Amino acid sequence: MGKQSKGKCRFCGKEYTKASMMKHVSSCLECIKELEQNENEKTCGYFGLVITGKHDKSYWLITEFREDATLKDVDQFLRDIWLECCGHLSSFEILGITYDRDPDPFDDWGHPVKSMNCKLKSVIKKGMTFEYEYDFGSSTDLVISVFGYRGGKWKKDRFTILSRNNPISYICDECGEKPATAVCAQCIYEGMGMLCDDCQKDHECGEELLLPVCNSPRVGVCGYEGSLKYPD
């Protein structure tokens, strides 16, 4: 884990690392902004969000969300593209406040808890970084940074995927030669468990613990088998 990864720009198809892509899409969006200028049409603000695995930064998404989208919209997007396996709970942590889908006024430690049904423009701003957690047992933790804000033509879609890391290739941990196509949900916690087609057959933990290698920081965790809505 922890490889440096590249992704393709949605607009021009060029490949960059995450840091370079953040700069690139900002310039691409400036071009789009000029094309979108039309004083007779409704306009809207857009936040640029870069979303990264907290413990494995090789997984990343660069997105743009309408300012009137809600945290719940971001939560559902993350579930759909990277996380959903068993309907686990999730939350955002922003400036010391927790945002849940169905919040109690305070958590077990007395911290304030609010609903995810709040618009992004009311809780985030450019330059801010906050965190997200899915599944409070076998958790997947993400870091979200607001790298940009722009005005543009109102779009029906609440979000746009600007770029995403390309699928990451792993070599089998047992033979050390062939590409891994599955991961053992037990061995992954020991930093091992990537298996090729051949080595899967004789793996000591059994085939019932094998999960497919997928383009997500939740690879090998719980019952996650990849996204149906946003395939690798």
PASEBA-1860 file (N, C-alpha, C; in nm, 3 decimals):
! residues 232
1> MGKQSKGK> 0.084/-0.119/0.000/0.000/0.000/0.000/0.089/0.125/0.000 ~ 0.027/0.242/-0.022/0.098/0.367/-0.013/0.176/0.404/-0.139 ~ 0.139/0.353/-0.256/0.208/0.386/-0.380/0.163/0.524/-0.429 ~ 0.255/0.595/-0.499/0.214/0.718/-0.563/0.135/0.682/-0.687 ~ 0.021/0.745/-0.705/-0.068/0.707/-0.815/-0.101/0.828/-0.901 ~ -0.139/0.799/-1.025/-0.181/0.902/-1.119/-0.327/0.882/-1.157 ~ -0.385/0.986/-1.213/-0.521/0.978/-1.263/-0.534/1.062/-1.388 ~ -0.648/1.047/-1.460/-0.671/1.121/-1.583/-0.766/1.238/-1.561
9> CRFCGKEY> -0.739/1.349/-1.627/-0.827/1.466/-1.623/-0.954/1.435/-1.701 ~ -1.067/1.467/-1.643/-1.197/1.443/-1.707/-1.210/1.520/-1.839 ~ -1.146/1.635/-1.848/-1.168/1.724/-1.960/-1.074/1.700/-2.077 ~ -0.947/1.673/-2.050/-0.851/1.660/-2.159/-0.783/1.523/-2.165 ~ -0.800/1.441/-2.061/-0.744/1.307/-2.062/-0.598/1.297/-2.022 ~ -0.534/1.409/-1.989/-0.394/1.405/-1.948/-0.380/1.341/-1.810 ~ -0.267/1.274/-1.789/-0.243/1.205/-1.662/-0.148/1.284/-1.574 ~ -0.184/1.290/-1.443/-0.101/1.359/-1.345/-0.111/1.288/-1.211
17> TKASMMKH> -0.016/1.316/-1.123/-0.030/1.276/-0.983/-0.136/1.365/-0.919 ~ -0.176/1.331/-0.797/-0.282/1.407/-0.730/-0.248/1.555/-0.717 ~ -0.128/1.586/-0.669/-0.089/1.725/-0.648/-0.090/1.803/-0.779 ~ -0.036/1.744/-0.885/-0.033/1.811/-1.015/-0.173/1.821/-1.074 ~ -0.257/1.721/-1.049/-0.392/1.722/-1.102/-0.475/1.833/-1.040 ~ -0.454/1.859/-0.909/-0.528/1.967/-0.844/-0.500/2.101/-0.912 ~ -0.375/2.124/-0.949/-0.340/2.247/-1.019/-0.398/2.247/-1.161 ~ -0.390/2.131/-1.224/-0.435/2.121/-1.363/-0.585/2.143/-1.377
25> VSSCLECI> -0.665/2.075/-1.295/-0.810/2.089/-1.310/-0.856/2.230/-1.278 ~ -0.783/2.298/-1.191/-0.818/2.437/-1.162/-0.805/2.523/-1.287 ~ -0.699/2.500/-1.364/-0.681/2.576/-1.488/-0.784/2.534/-1.592 ~ -0.815/2.407/-1.598/-0.918/2.360/-1.690/-1.053/2.422/-1.655 ~ -1.084/2.428/-1.527/-1.211/2.485/-1.483/-1.219/2.633/-1.516 ~ -1.106/2.702/-1.518/-1.106/2.842/-1.556/-1.148/2.857/-1.703 ~ -1.102/2.765/-1.786/-1.143/2.767/-1.927/-1.293/2.743/-1.939 ~ -1.342/2.646/-1.861/-1.485/2.615/-1.863/-1.565/2.734/-1.815
33> KELEQNEN> -1.515/2.800/-1.712/-1.583/2.917/-1.657/-1.604/3.022/-1.764 ~ -1.502/3.046/-1.847/-1.514/3.146/-1.953/-1.619/3.103/-2.055 ~ -1.623/2.974/-2.086/-1.721/2.924/-2.182/-1.863/2.932/-2.127 ~ -1.876/2.924/-1.993/-2.008/2.920/-1.931/-2.069/3.057/-1.910 ~ -1.992/3.165/-1.927/-2.042/3.298/-1.897/-2.165/3.331/-1.982 ~ -2.276/3.352/-1.915/-2.400/3.391/-1.983/-2.489/3.456/-1.879 ~ -2.498/3.586/-1.885/-2.568/3.660/-1.780/-2.717/3.633/-1.777 ~ -2.769/3.567/-1.880/-2.912/3.536/-1.882/-2.944/3.401/-1.820
41> EKTCGYFG> -2.842/3.326/-1.779/-2.864/3.195/-1.721/-2.834/3.195/-1.572 ~ -2.896/3.104/-1.501/-2.876/3.091/-1.357/-2.733/3.047/-1.328 ~ -2.673/3.104/-1.226/-2.537/3.068/-1.188/-2.534/3.008/-1.048 ~ -2.421/2.949/-1.015/-2.408/2.881/-0.886/-2.261/2.877/-0.848 ~ -2.232/2.863/-0.719/-2.096/2.845/-0.674/-2.061/2.698/-0.665 ~ -1.934/2.666/-0.686/-1.888/2.527/-0.682/-1.762/2.515/-0.596 ~ -1.763/2.414/-0.508/-1.647/2.384/-0.426/-1.566/2.272/-0.491 ~ -1.434/2.291/-0.499/-1.346/2.184/-0.542/-1.301/2.106/-0.420
49> LVITGKHD> -1.329/1.976/-0.417/-1.294/1.891/-0.304/-1.196/1.782/-0.348 ~ -1.085/1.770/-0.278/-0.995/1.657/-0.301/-1.010/1.564/-0.182 ~ -1.040/1.437/-0.210/-1.072/1.338/-0.108/-0.966/1.229/-0.113 ~ -0.904/1.202/0.000/-0.790/1.110/0.004/-0.806/1.011/0.117 ~ -0.761/0.889/0.096/-0.756/0.793/0.205/-0.662/0.845/0.314 ~ -0.707/0.846/0.438/-0.625/0.900/0.547/-0.500/0.817/0.569 ~ -0.512/0.685/0.557/-0.400/0.596/0.585/-0.334/0.541/0.459 ~ -0.392/0.569/0.344/-0.331/0.528/0.218/-0.363/0.635/0.115
57> KSYWLITE> -0.270/0.725/0.096/-0.293/0.842/0.012/-0.283/0.813/-0.137 ~ -0.259/0.687/-0.174/-0.258/0.653/-0.315/-0.399/0.649/-0.374 ~ -0.499/0.645/-0.286/-0.639/0.652/-0.330/-0.689/0.794/-0.316 ~ -0.736/0.853/-0.425/-0.783/0.991/-0.420/-0.889/1.019/-0.526 ~ -0.970/1.119/-0.493/-1.073/1.169/-0.584/-1.063/1.321/-0.587 ~ -1.076/1.379/-0.705/-1.085/1.524/-0.716/-1.222/1.554/-0.776 ~ -1.303/1.627/-0.701/-1.443/1.646/-0.736/-1.482/1.793/-0.728 ~ -1.599/1.822/-0.782/-1.657/1.955/-0.771/-1.803/1.938/-0.729
65> FREDATLK> -1.841/2.004/-0.621/-1.979/1.997/-0.569/-2.045/2.134/-0.574 ~ -2.169/2.136/-0.615/-2.247/2.259/-0.606/-2.253/2.306/-0.461 ~ -2.248/2.436/-0.439/-2.247/2.489/-0.303/-2.377/2.462/-0.228 ~ -2.486/2.434/-0.301/-2.612/2.404/-0.235/-2.633/2.253/-0.215 ~ -2.534/2.172/-0.254/-2.538/2.030/-0.218/-2.518/2.019/-0.068 ~ -2.560/1.907/-0.011/-2.549/1.888/0.134/-2.437/1.791/0.169 ~ -2.401/1.790/0.296/-2.306/1.689/0.343/-2.360/1.549/0.318 ~ -2.490/1.534/0.325/-2.550/1.403/0.298/-2.527/1.361/0.154
73> DVDQFLRD> -2.528/1.458/0.062/-2.497/1.428/-0.079/-2.353/1.378/-0.092 ~ -2.261/1.442/-0.020/-2.120/1.399/-0.024/-2.107/1.259/0.036 ~ -2.177/1.237/0.147/-2.176/1.106/0.212/-2.225/0.997/0.117 ~ -2.335/1.023/0.047/-2.390/0.922/-0.044/-2.295/0.897/-0.161 ~ -2.232/1.003/-0.211/-2.134/0.988/-0.319/-2.018/0.899/-0.275 ~ -1.966/0.922/-0.154/-1.854/0.843/-0.105/-1.893/0.697/-0.085 ~ -2.014/0.676/-0.036/-2.064/0.538/-0.022/-2.072/0.470/-0.159 ~ -2.125/0.542/-0.257/-2.147/0.483/-0.389/-2.017/0.451/-0.462
81> IWLECCGH> -1.916/0.536/-0.448/-1.795/0.518/-0.528/-1.686/0.440/-0.457 ~ -1.685/0.441/-0.322/-1.569/0.389/-0.249/-1.600/0.296/-0.132 ~ -1.720/0.299/-0.074/-1.732/0.248/0.062/-1.844/0.148/0.091 ~ -1.959/0.165/0.033/-2.077/0.092/0.081/-2.063/-0.059/0.071 ~ -2.081/-0.125/0.186/-2.081/-0.272/0.184/-2.195/-0.329/0.268 ~ -2.217/-0.276/0.386/-2.317/-0.336/0.475/-2.405/-0.231/0.543 ~ -2.416/-0.114/0.484/-2.501/-0.010/0.541/-2.451/0.046/0.672 ~ -2.319/0.059/0.687/-2.262/0.108/0.812/-2.293/0.256/0.835
89> LSSFEILG> -2.272/0.301/0.959/-2.286/0.442/0.993/-2.166/0.520/0.941 ~ -2.182/0.651/0.934/-2.074/0.737/0.888/-2.090/0.875/0.950 ~ -1.983/0.955/0.944/-1.990/1.090/1.000/-1.880/1.178/0.943 ~ -1.905/1.309/0.943/-1.805/1.410/0.912/-1.764/1.477/1.042 ~ -1.640/1.521/1.050/-1.589/1.598/1.163/-1.537/1.730/1.107 ~ -1.609/1.840/1.136/-1.575/1.971/1.080/-1.568/2.073/1.193 ~ -1.450/2.128/1.215/-1.429/2.231/1.317/-1.483/2.189/1.453 ~ -1.459/2.064/1.489/-1.499/2.015/1.621/-1.643/1.973/1.632
97> ITYDRDPD> -1.719/1.979/1.522/-1.860/1.938/1.522/-1.875/1.812/1.438 ~ -1.947/1.714/1.490/-1.975/1.591/1.418/-2.107/1.605/1.344 ~ -2.110/1.559/1.219/-2.232/1.561/1.138/-2.269/1.417/1.103 ~ -2.388/1.373/1.149/-2.438/1.238/1.125/-2.564/1.242/1.040 ~ -2.603/1.127/0.987/-2.729/1.118/0.912/-2.849/1.133/1.004 ~ -2.846/1.064/1.118/-2.955/1.070/1.215/-2.895/1.102/1.352 ~ -2.866/1.229/1.375/-2.787/1.265/1.493/-2.866/1.272/1.623 ~ -2.798/1.236/1.733/-2.841/1.275/1.866/-2.778/1.412/1.892
105> PFDDWGHP> -2.834/1.492/1.983/-2.778/1.625/2.007/-2.631/1.622/2.048 ~ -2.590/1.517/2.122/-2.451/1.506/2.166/-2.408/1.360/2.156 ~ -2.277/1.339/2.135/-2.226/1.202/2.131/-2.194/1.155/2.273 ~ -2.134/1.037/2.283/-2.107/0.978/2.415/-2.008/1.060/2.496 ~ -1.933/1.148/2.429/-1.833/1.229/2.498/-1.881/1.373/2.520 ~ -2.007/1.400/2.486/-2.060/1.533/2.506/-2.030/1.631/2.397 ~ -1.977/1.582/2.283/-1.945/1.670/2.171/-2.073/1.700/2.092 ~ -2.083/1.820/2.035/-2.203/1.853/1.958/-2.214/1.771/1.830
113> VKSMNCKL> -2.336/1.729/1.798/-2.363/1.650/1.679/-2.477/1.716/1.601 ~ -2.456/1.735/1.471/-2.558/1.796/1.387/-2.592/1.703/1.271 ~ -2.696/1.741/1.198/-2.742/1.661/1.084/-2.659/1.689/0.959 ~ -2.643/1.585/0.874/-2.578/1.603/0.746/-2.664/1.681/0.648 ~ -2.789/1.707/0.683/-2.878/1.779/0.592/-2.853/1.929/0.597 ~ -2.728/1.969/0.578/-2.693/2.111/0.575/-2.614/2.136/0.447 ~ -2.635/2.252/0.389/-2.570/2.285/0.263/-2.420/2.309/0.283 ~ -2.342/2.271/0.184/-2.198/2.286/0.194/-2.158/2.431/0.220
121> KSVIKKGM> -2.227/2.525/0.156/-2.188/2.666/0.171/-2.205/2.717/0.313 ~ -2.279/2.643/0.396/-2.299/2.687/0.535/-2.196/2.628/0.630 ~ -2.115/2.530/0.584/-2.022/2.463/0.676/-1.878/2.456/0.628 ~ -1.852/2.479/0.498/-1.715/2.470/0.451/-1.677/2.595/0.373 ~ -1.546/2.615/0.356/-1.495/2.725/0.275/-1.360/2.684/0.217 ~ -1.315/2.757/0.118/-1.188/2.728/0.051/-1.074/2.732/0.152 ~ -0.986/2.632/0.142/-0.870/2.622/0.231/-0.893/2.534/0.352 ~ -1.017/2.491/0.374/-1.050/2.409/0.490/-1.020/2.262/0.464
129> TFEYEYDF> -0.981/2.190/0.569/-0.964/2.045/0.565/-1.045/1.983/0.677 ~ -1.117/1.875/0.647/-1.196/1.807/0.749/-1.191/1.657/0.723 ~ -1.251/1.580/0.812/-1.239/1.434/0.805/-1.375/1.365/0.796 ~ -1.370/1.243/0.747/-1.491/1.161/0.728/-1.458/1.018/0.770 ~ -1.554/0.953/0.832/-1.536/0.814/0.874/-1.656/0.730/0.833 ~ -1.629/0.617/0.771/-1.735/0.521/0.737/-1.711/0.392/0.813 ~ -1.813/0.343/0.883/-1.805/0.219/0.959/-1.722/0.240/1.085 ~ -1.787/0.249/1.197/-1.718/0.278/1.322/-1.654/0.154/1.385
137> GSSTDLVI> -1.664/0.039/1.317/-1.597/-0.082/1.363/-1.469/-0.103/1.283 ~ -1.486/-0.153/1.160/-1.372/-0.164/1.067/-1.371/-0.039/0.981 ~ -1.329/0.071/1.039/-1.351/0.201/0.977/-1.260/0.227/0.858 ~ -1.313/0.306/0.764/-1.235/0.364/0.656/-1.238/0.514/0.678 ~ -1.121/0.574/0.696/-1.111/0.716/0.727/-1.059/0.793/0.605 ~ -1.123/0.907/0.579/-1.087/0.991/0.466/-1.056/1.132/0.513 ~ -0.972/1.201/0.437/-0.944/1.342/0.459/-0.994/1.419/0.337 ~ -1.070/1.527/0.362/-1.129/1.606/0.254/-1.078/1.749/0.264
145> SVFGYRGG> -1.019/1.799/0.157/-0.967/1.936/0.154/-1.043/2.016/0.049 ~ -1.078/2.138/0.084/-1.148/2.228/-0.007/-1.041/2.310/-0.079 ~ -1.004/2.267/-0.198/-0.890/2.329/-0.267/-0.933/2.445/-0.358 ~ -1.063/2.461/-0.381/-1.104/2.568/-0.471/-1.250/2.604/-0.455 ~ -1.284/2.720/-0.509/-1.424/2.766/-0.515/-1.435/2.853/-0.639 ~ -1.541/2.833/-0.716/-1.562/2.913/-0.836/-1.710/2.934/-0.858 ~ -1.741/3.036/-0.937/-1.877/3.057/-0.983/-1.890/3.005/-1.124 ~ -2.006/2.956/-1.159/-2.026/2.903/-1.293/-2.173/2.882/-1.323
153> KWKKDRFT> -2.201/2.830/-1.441/-2.339/2.803/-1.481/-2.398/2.693/-1.394 ~ -2.520/2.709/-1.352/-2.588/2.610/-1.268/-2.604/2.481/-1.347 ~ -2.565/2.370/-1.283/-2.577/2.238/-1.346/-2.671/2.151/-1.263 ~ -2.745/2.068/-1.329/-2.839/1.981/-1.261/-2.769/1.886/-1.165 ~ -2.656/1.831/-1.207/-2.582/1.737/-1.123/-2.521/1.811/-1.004 ~ -2.537/1.753/-0.886/-2.483/1.817/-0.766/-2.331/1.807/-0.760 ~ -2.274/1.710/-0.831/-2.129/1.694/-0.827/-2.077/1.646/-0.961 ~ -1.947/1.667/-0.981/-1.876/1.618/-1.099/-1.745/1.556/-1.054
161> ILSRNNPI> -1.714/1.438/-1.103/-1.584/1.376/-1.076/-1.485/1.434/-1.177 ~ -1.389/1.512/-1.130/-1.290/1.573/-1.219/-1.176/1.478/-1.250 ~ -1.135/1.399/-1.152/-1.029/1.301/-1.171/-1.033/1.200/-1.058 ~ -0.977/1.084/-1.086/-0.973/0.976/-0.987/-0.845/0.896/-1.011 ~ -0.782/0.850/-0.903/-0.661/0.771/-0.924/-0.690/0.648/-1.010 ~ -0.598/0.618/-1.099/-0.611/0.497/-1.180/-0.606/0.374/-1.089 ~ -0.671/0.263/-1.128/-0.662/0.141/-1.048/-0.517/0.105/-1.018 ~ -0.492/0.068/-0.894/-0.356/0.039/-0.849/-0.327/-0.110/-0.865
169> SYICDECG> -0.214/-0.141/-0.925/-0.174/-0.280/-0.946/-0.090/-0.329/-0.829 ~ -0.120/-0.449/-0.781/-0.044/-0.511/-0.673/0.010/-0.645/-0.719 ~ 0.127/-0.680/-0.669/0.186/-0.811/-0.697/0.150/-0.907/-0.584 ~ 0.126/-1.030/-0.619/0.088/-1.132/-0.521/0.192/-1.141/-0.409 ~ 0.144/-1.139/-0.284/0.234/-1.147/-0.169/0.293/-1.286/-0.149 ~ 0.233/-1.387/-0.209/0.282/-1.524/-0.187/0.385/-1.566/-0.292 ~ 0.353/-1.546/-0.420/0.450/-1.587/-0.523/0.544/-1.473/-0.560 ~ 0.502/-1.349/-0.533/0.586/-1.234/-0.562/0.607/-1.206/-0.709
177> EKPATAVC> 0.520/-1.261/-0.795/0.541/-1.248/-0.939/0.417/-1.200/-1.015 ~ 0.305/-1.263/-0.990/0.186/-1.238/-1.070/0.099/-1.127/-1.010 ~ 0.015/-1.063/-1.093/-0.074/-0.957/-1.044/-0.177/-1.013/-0.946 ~ -0.201/-0.940/-0.838/-0.301/-0.981/-0.740/-0.441/-0.944/-0.791 ~ -0.533/-1.037/-0.776/-0.672/-1.013/-0.816/-0.768/-1.024/-0.698 ~ -0.718/-1.072/-0.585/-0.801/-1.085/-0.464/-0.716/-1.051/-0.342 ~ -0.784/-1.020/-0.233/-0.716/-0.987/-0.108/-0.783/-1.062/0.006 ~ -0.703/-1.114/0.097/-0.756/-1.186/0.213/-0.796/-1.085/0.319
185> AQCIYEGM> -0.922/-1.090/0.362/-0.974/-0.995/0.460/-0.912/-1.013/0.597 ~ -0.845/-1.125/0.622/-0.774/-1.147/0.748/-0.629/-1.099/0.738 ~ -0.561/-1.141/0.636/-0.418/-1.108/0.621/-0.393/-0.960/0.594 ~ -0.494/-0.890/0.540/-0.476/-0.749/0.508/-0.439/-0.667/0.632 ~ -0.484/-0.712/0.750/-0.455/-0.639/0.873/-0.309/-0.659/0.918 ~ -0.240/-0.751/0.854/-0.098/-0.772/0.882/-0.011/-0.717/0.769 ~ -0.075/-0.638/0.680/-0.001/-0.579/0.569/0.029/-0.675/0.457 ~ -0.042/-0.789/0.454/-0.023/-0.890/0.351/-0.159/-0.926/0.293
193> GMLCDDCQ> -0.164/-1.034/0.214/-0.292/-1.087/0.170/-0.329/-1.062/0.026 ~ -0.243/-0.992/-0.052/-0.270/-0.974/-0.194/-0.235/-1.104/-0.266 ~ -0.330/-1.159/-0.343/-0.313/-1.292/-0.400/-0.348/-1.295/-0.549 ~ -0.267/-1.368/-0.625/-0.296/-1.389/-0.767/-0.397/-1.503/-0.780 ~ -0.443/-1.527/-0.901/-0.544/-1.632/-0.924/-0.495/-1.768/-0.876 ~ -0.369/-1.800/-0.901/-0.317/-1.932/-0.865/-0.301/-1.948/-0.714 ~ -0.246/-1.848/-0.649/-0.219/-1.860/-0.505/-0.347/-1.854/-0.420 ~ -0.455/-1.803/-0.476/-0.582/-1.799/-0.403/-0.629/-1.940/-0.369
201> KDHECGEE> -0.602/-2.034/-0.457/-0.656/-2.169/-0.442/-0.604/-2.240/-0.318 ~ -0.481/-2.211/-0.278/-0.420/-2.280/-0.165/-0.398/-2.189/-0.044 ~ -0.461/-2.074/-0.044/-0.439/-1.980/0.067/-0.496/-2.038/0.197 ~ -0.417/-2.033/0.302/-0.452/-2.102/0.427/-0.576/-2.047/0.497 ~ -0.613/-1.922/0.472/-0.732/-1.865/0.539/-0.862/-1.909/0.475 ~ -0.855/-1.964/0.356/-0.976/-2.012/0.289/-1.033/-1.911/0.191 ~ -1.097/-1.961/0.088/-1.153/-1.875/-0.016/-1.266/-1.788/0.035 ~ -1.332/-1.828/0.144/-1.446/-1.749/0.194/-1.403/-1.612/0.247
209> LLLPVCNS> -1.274/-1.594/0.274/-1.224/-1.466/0.324/-1.166/-1.378/0.213 ~ -1.175/-1.423/0.090/-1.117/-1.347/-0.021/-1.216/-1.245/-0.076 ~ -1.164/-1.127/-0.102/-1.241/-1.018/-0.161/-1.166/-0.969/-0.286 ~ -1.239/-0.913/-0.383/-1.171/-0.867/-0.505/-1.086/-0.743/-0.478 ~ -0.976/-0.731/-0.550/-0.896/-0.609/-0.546/-0.973/-0.502/-0.620 ~ -1.001/-0.390/-0.555/-1.080/-0.284/-0.615/-1.014/-0.149/-0.591 ~ -1.058/-0.050/-0.665/-0.996/0.082/-0.661/-1.060/0.167/-0.550 ~ -1.027/0.133/-0.426/-1.088/0.199/-0.311/-1.000/0.181/-0.188
217> PRVGVCGY> -0.997/0.281/-0.098/-0.922/0.263/0.027/-0.987/0.161/0.120 ~ -1.104/0.110/0.083/-1.170/0.006/0.163/-1.141/-0.134/0.110 ~ -1.048/-0.146/0.019/-1.015/-0.276/-0.038/-0.975/-0.374/0.073 ~ -1.039/-0.491/0.072/-1.007/-0.595/0.169/-1.074/-0.581/0.304 ~ -1.159/-0.480/0.323/-1.220/-0.454/0.454/-1.366/-0.498/0.454 ~ -1.406/-0.560/0.565/-1.545/-0.605/0.587/-1.588/-0.689/0.466 ~ -1.698/-0.652/0.400/-1.743/-0.729/0.284/-1.736/-0.648/0.157 ~ -1.650/-0.544/0.153/-1.651/-0.454/0.038/-1.598/-0.523/-0.089
225> EGSLKYPD> -1.677/-0.515/-0.196/-1.641/-0.582/-0.321/-1.632/-0.486/-0.439 ~ -1.629/-0.356/-0.413/-1.618/-0.259/-0.520/-1.749/-0.190/-0.550 ~ -1.743/-0.085/-0.630/-1.860/-0.005/-0.662/-1.929/-0.056/-0.789 ~ -2.061/-0.069/-0.781/-2.139/-0.104/-0.899/-2.172/0.020/-0.981 ~ -2.188/0.134/-0.912/-2.228/0.258/-0.979/-2.110/0.325/-1.048 ~ -1.992/0.315/-0.988/-1.870/0.375/-1.044/-1.761/0.269/-1.051 ~ -1.770/0.177/-1.146/-1.669/0.069/-1.153/-1.531/0.124/-1.180 ~ -1.431/0.046/-1.138/-1.290/0.086/-1.156/-1.259/0.120/-1.300
END
